[in-house]
Amino acid sequence: MHLLAVALSAVVLPGFTPVATEPAGGQLLTGTFPGTARPGYVYLPPGFATVTRYPVVYLLHGMPGSPSEYVEGTKLGQFADAAISSGKLRPFIAVVPAAGADPKYNGEWAGPWERSLVQKVLPWVDANLPTIVAPGGRILAGLSAGGFGAVDIALRNPGVFGTAESWSGYFRPLRDGPFAHASAAILAANDPTSLVRIKAPLLRRLGLRFFVSTGPYHSHWFTPAATLGFARELRSLRLPVAFASYASFRGEWRAQLDAGLTWALRA
């Protein structure tokens, strides 16, 4: 059964190769997604079968950073295998793409990286894996700059994702990467705090929901209080939101990932 699962994973996802078998039999694969410049990862749950349709979690890394922060830092595969095999979470697929040409890229999940995710990675995933092809089956989440990207991209592409999660992220665009020389209009079009106010009626109809969390480590441009403020803004607009705060540095990223995915995918 173990060998069959590995072989099946390689066949159903062209260009990706298995790199690890997780404790309960989940599979971790690596390869380069269309529209990206460096390798990312795909996690397939225990008992993965092509006849089953799965929700997909798209995970955006921090900047500078790489997809490995989920594999090595938060131990995504170990957490997912344990939570799924225990019945705590529904089985899901995780997709971890990369932004930038190398790990030193210090920009934002915006501009070309937003386009690559929405226009290339997501359609490719739906074409090559048994996914739930609907907003309710797509969760977009990220750490730090990835948290900004997750909320910004979900707001700029209403009706694509059903859940947006920011883990120690921020909610105003920074003057870096694609925004380094951006006009005021482009910055405004990528400002989550403004976008939720403008699009609130549409978002309520679509049912977009949010999970925002914070901890002691945060971007030096923003304090943890900014996350609480954004959660309050969402509540005032009658948008569904869950908020969590963590006081300890120890395991902070892992704690936020665990809580966010549990909230979104509770069995």
N, C-alpha and C positions, 0 to 999 in steps of 0.2 A: 504493500500500500504506500509506503514512504517513497519508493522509487517511482511508482506510478504518478504520485502527486507532483514530484519534481518534473517528470517528463511532460505531464499535462500542462504545467505552468509554462514551460518553455514553448510549447506548441501554440497555446492560445495567445501569447503575447510576443509577436515577432520583434526581434532585435533585443530582447531582454533575456538575461540569463539568471538562473537561481544562484544566490550567494549564501543563503542560510535557511535552515529549517528551524522554526521557533519551537518552544517547549511542547505545545499541544498539536503541532503539525502544520501550523501556518507557514506560508512560504514568503521569503523576501527575495525580490528580484531587482536587478539593476540594469540600466540602459539609458539612452538619451532620448527624451521625448521630442517629437517634432516641434520646431520653433525654439528650441533651447540649445545652449552651447556646451553644456557639460552634463555628466550623468546624474540621474535621479533614481528614485526607488518606487517600487510598487509592493504593497503588502497584500497577500491573499489569505483569507481566513482559514482556520481548520475546516476540513471537509469541503473545501472549495469545489464547486461543480458548475459546469457551464449551463446546466438546465435551471439554475437558480438565479434570480435577479437580486443584486446587492446594492445597498446604498454606498456612495463613494464619499470619502473624506479627502479633500484636497488640502494639503498642508504646505504653507508657505514659510520658508526659513527666514531668519533674521539677516540684517545687513551690517557689516560684511558677514558672510556665513555660507553654509552649504546644506544640502539635504541630509548630510550625515549627522547633523545635530539632532534629528529625530531618531535615527537608527542607533547612534552611540550615546547621545546625551539623554534623551527621554526614554530610551529603550522601548520604542513604540511597539515592536513586534512582541516582546515579552508581555507588556501590559495588555495588548489586544488579545493575544492567545489566552491569557489567564481569564480575562473578563468575558470573552466569548465562550470558552469551554465551561465556565462556571454558570453560564446562563445570565450573567449580569448585563451583557450587551448583545444586541443583535449582531450577527456576522456582517462584516463590512469590508470593503476594499479601501486601502489608503493609497493615495497618489502623492508623491513628493517630488515635484519638479525643481529645477534650478533657475535662478535669475542671474544675469551677468555672465561674462566670459570666464571669470575665475573667482575663487573664494574671497579675493580682496575687493570685489565690486562693492562699493559703498553708496548705494542709491536707494531706489524704491521699487516696489512691485507696481509699476505704472508705465505708461507709454508702451514701448515694445514688449515689456514683460507681461503687462496686462493683456495685450493683444495675443501674445503667444499662448497664454493660459486659456483664454476664452475661445479664440478662433482656431487653435491648433491642438493643444493638449487635450482639452475636454472632448472635442469631437472624436479624436483618435481613441481616447479611452472608451467612449461609448461604442465605437465601431469594433473594438478588439476585445472587450470584456463584457460579461453579462451584467450590465448595470441597470439601475432604475432610471430610465431616461425621462426625468421630470424634476422640477425644482425640489420637491419633497425628498428626492433621493440624493441630493447634492449638498454637502456641507463644506464651507470654505472657512479655513481657520489658519491662524499663524501666530508666531512668536515675534514680539517686538516690531521691527519693520514689517514682518509678515502679518502681524496683527493689523497694522494700518492698511496693508494691501488687501487683506481679506475683507475688511469692512468697506473700503473704498471701491473695490472691484464689484462686490455684491450690490452696492448702492448704484453704481454706474451701469450695471447690467441687470436691471430688475426682471424677475421672471426666469433667471437662469439658476440661481441658488436659492434654497429654501431656508438655510441657516448660515449666519455669519458669526465667527468667533474671533475675538481679539484677546490674546494672552500677553499682558504687559505691553500692549501696543499704544498707539497714539491716534489722534483724531483730527489733526491738522497737517497739511502737507509741509514737508521740509524742503529747503532750497538745496537739494542735492540730486544726483542722478538726472533723470529726465526733467526735473523741476529746477535745475541749477539756473537756467536762463529763461524760465517759463514766464509767459505773460500773466497778468492779473486774471485774465479770463480762464486760462488753463488751470491756474491754482484754485480758482473758485470752483471749477468743474471737478476738482479732485479733493474737495474739502468735505469729509464725512459729516462734520457738524452742521454745515450748511445744507448738504444734500438731504439729510434726514428731514429737515424742516420743509424743504421744497417738495420732497417726494412722499411725505408721510401718508397722504390719502391713498396713493397708489400702493405703497408698501403694506398698508393695512388690508387692502383688498387682496393682495398677493399672499399675505400671511408670512412675510419674511420675519424671522425671529433672530434674536441676538443673544450671545453669551459673551460677557466682557469680564475680564479678571485682571488683577494686578498683584504685585508683590513688592518687596523692598528693592529689587533690582529693576530699574526702568531707564528708558532713554534719559540722558541728562538734559534733554530739551523739554521734557514733560515730567510732572510728578504723578505719583499714583492717584492723587486727587482728581486728575483729569479724567481718569477712567470712571470714577464714581460720578463725576459731573456729566459724562456722556451717558451713563446708565440712567441718570435722573432725566436727562433730556429725552431719551427714548420713552421713558415711562410717561412723561408729560405729553408726549405725542401719541400715547396709547398704542405703542408698539411693544410686542412681547420681548422681554429682556430678563436675563438672569445675571446677577452680579456676584463675584466672589473676590475676597481679598486675603492675601497670605502675608504673615508677619516674618516668617523665617526664610533665610537664604537657602537653607538645606532642602534640596529637592524641589525648589520652587517651580521650575519649568515643568518637571514631571507632574507635580501636583495640579498645575493648571491644565495640562493636557488631559490628565485622568478625569478631572472634574468636568471639563468641557465636553469630552467625548461621551462620558457617562450621561450627562444632561441631554445630549443630542440623540443618543442611540440606546437609551435604556430599554431593555427587553420587556 
